Amino acid sequence: MAIQEAETEHQPILVDRRGHIGVVTFNNPAKHNAMSLDMWRGAREAVASFADDDNIRCVVFTGAGNKAFVAGADISKFENERSSVTHIEAYNKAVSEYHRSVQNLMKPTIARIDGYCIGGGLAIALDADIRIASDDSRYAVPAAKLGIGYVFEGIRRLYDIVGPAFVAEIFYTARQFDAEEARIMGLVNRVVPKAELDDVVWPLAERIAGNAPLSVQAVKASLIELAKPQAEWDLAKPEAAVRKCFDSNDYKEGRTAFMEKRKPVFTAS
């Protein structure tokens, strides 16, 4: 599965590095960026490449074009990709591995949501720490219209974000929700005019990337544990991340820059 550094029309996943910001673009605009097996695998590889890149301090997920973030699964691929038990198991494994890669990424993540964010696309957005949406974005989980059973872990993740009443409404009705409804439910952090989406997302990513990486990672370590059932918490990880902050050169640089009234230069060391 090749990961493309420069944008082309033929790569299902586009990968870009903008300074300290990594960008993953779901690139299937003709089908509203609906996900195929290749896209799930390519996106996981993209995330893994950022996880190992010390220069990347924030990752943004977005969809190609201006019609959709991700509009679920590419149904046209089902005949080949989900036609047997073996194929279904391979597909589900790729989906699970992608989600785990994002949920365990020790770097802050932002979902840039423009247009449709449906089904599996909503699950992708929920993996991100922060979700910024255009005012024409739309959300739904249409499982009840398709006779699909939704797995416990997917429901639990949504439950943790919006609570039981909104989970019930989203799944029972299977209808589409507009951007303002999504904001009220807590599905997204912020809704902005479509024309201003980039003016909000990229400065936000740059601001995060400009802060002390070890401090941000310490918070991320706690968020990763808090997303698990309490019985599975490993508090040693966030505690170690906090100690790493106080032992770092960045801690000294932050104090010195404050006293000297200048912008700090953090090196993650």
N, C-alpha and C positions, 0 to 999 in steps of 0.2 A: 504494500500500500504506500504509494508515494505521497509525500506531503509537499505541497507547492509553496515556495517562498514568494513568488510573484504571481499576481492574479492572472488566471487564464479561464476561458469559458469551459474547459473540459475537466478540470479538477473538482471532485465533489466537495473537498474541504480546502479552503485557502488559508494559508498561514502567513502572517505578517508580523514584523517587529518594528515598532515605532518608538525608538528610544528605549525606555524602560517598560514599555507597554507591549504585551503580546496580544495578537488579535486572531481569533478563530472565526472564519466565515463559513456558514453552511451554504453551499453553492449549488442550488438546484432551483433557480428562480422560475423556470418554466412550470414547475410543479409546486410553487410556493415553498420551496426548500424542504419538501417532504423528505424524510430520512430513509435511505437505503442501507443495506448491510455495509457497503463500502464506506458510507458516510459515518456510521457509528464507529467503525474501526479507524478510519482516518482521523476523526475528531479525537479519539482516545490517544492516538499517536501524537497528535498536535499538542495535547495537554501534557503528555509525558515529556515532550521536547522542551516545553516551558518550565516544567518542574525541575529539570536538570540545568536550566540556564540561569546562572546567578545574576545576569544582567536584567532579567525580566522581573519586575516588581508588582505588576498588576496585569490581569488578563481580561480582555473584553470579548464576549461572544455576540455575534451579530449574524443576520441573514443577508444574502445577496439580494440586490434590488430593493424596492421600497413597498412591496406588497405583503411581505411576510417575514417574520422571524423564523419560525419553523411551523409548518402546518401538518404536524403528525407524521405518520409513516407513509412511504411511497407504496400505495396499494398495487400499482402496476408491477411491482417487483415481487409480489407475494407468490405468484405461480412458481417462480424459481427459488426464492429465498425462504419461503415458509410453506413449502409444499409437502413436507414429510416431518415426522417426529424429529429426525436427525437434523433437518434444516431448521426447524423451529428452535431446537435446543441451541444450535450454533448462533442463531439470530439473537435469542434471549441472552446468551452469554456475552455477545458483543455489546448489547445494550447495557447490561449490568456492569461490565468492565468500564464502559465509558462513564457511567454515573459515578462509580466509585473513584475514578481518576479525578473527577472534578471535585467531588465532595471531600476528598482527602488531600487536595492540592494545598500546600502550605503558602499560598499566595492569594491575595484578595481578588475576587472575580466580580465582573459586572455583566449583566445581560442588557444589551441594547435592543429593545423590542420595538419593531416598526411593523405594523400590520398584524397579520394572523399569528396567533400563538396558541396552537390547538393540540390537544392530546399529548403525544410525546414531546411536542414543542414546549408545552407548559412544564412538563417534567424537566426538560433541559433548562428552562428559565429558573425553575425553583432550585436548581443546583447552585446558582450564583448567589453570592453574598448580597448583592445589590441589584435591583431591577429598575431601569429607567425606561419609560414607555412613551411612545408618541400618542397623541390624542385620538388617532384613528385605529389604534390597536384593538384587537378582539381576542377573547379567551373562551375556551370551552374544553370539556372532557366528554367526548361524544360516545363513551363506552356503552351507555344504556340504549343508544340508537343502533348499535351494531351487535348487541348480544355478547359483549366482551366482559369477562370478569376482571376486575382491577386488583392487582396484588396488594397485600397488606402494606408492604414497605412504601409503595407509592402513595397510598392513602394516608399513612402515618406522616409522611413528609409534608403533605399538603395540610393535614390536621395541625401540625406543629406551627404552621404559618398563619392559617386563617381561622382555626377553631372548628368545632363540630358542626355548628349550624350552617356555616358557609360550605363546608365539605359536603354536607347533605344536599344543599341546594345545587351545588355544582354538579354532583354526580346524579342525583335523582332527576333533575330536569334535563340535563345534557344540552342545555341551550347555550348560546353565545352571550358573553358578558362584554359590555363596552369598557373603555379605559377607566372611566370614572367609577364604575362599579368595582373594577379590579382594585382601584386605589382604596376605596372604602373597605373592601374585604382584607386589604393588606397584601394582596398578591404582588403589588408593585410599590416601590418606594415613592415614585414621583411620576406624574403625567405632564408632558410638555407639548406645545404645538409641534406638529410634525416637522415644520421648517426649522425648528430650534433644537431638534434632538441631538444633532452632532455638537451644537454649541454648549450643550450640557454634559454629554457623555465624555467627550475627550478631555475637557478641562478637569472633570471629576477624576478620571483615570490618572491624569498627570499630577493632580494634587496628591492622590494616594501614593503614586510612585515616587513623589518627592519627599515623602515622610520617611522616618527611620524604618528601614525594612525589618529589622529585628523586633522593633516594637509592634509593628503591624502583624508580624508572624506570631508573636506571643498571643495577641488577641485571636488570631485565626486558629491557633492550637486549642484555645478554650472553646471556640465556636464548633470546631470539629467534634470535641468531646460532648458538648451540650446537645448536639444533634442525635446522639446515641441514647438508648435507654440508660437510665442512671446506673443500673447494675453493670454496664459495660464501660463506664468511665475509667480512663487511665489518666489520673491527675498528675502523674509524674511527667507527662509530656508538656502540658502548659507550664508546670512549675520549672522544668528545665529551660523552657523558652524564656521565661522571665529572668532566670539567673543569667542566661546568655546576654540579655540586654544590659544588665548592670555590670557585666564583665567586659563589655565591648568598647571599642574606640568611639563608636557612634554616641554612646552615653556621654563620654567626655566632650565630643564635638558638639552635642546638643547644648550642654551647659556653657561651653566656651562661646558658642555663637550667640546664645541668649545674652550673656554678659557683654559681648562685644557689639550687640545690636546689629547682627548680620544674619543672612540666611545660612543655615547649616548645610554642610556638604556631607551626606551620609554615604558610607561605603559598604555597609552590611558586614563590618568587621569589628 
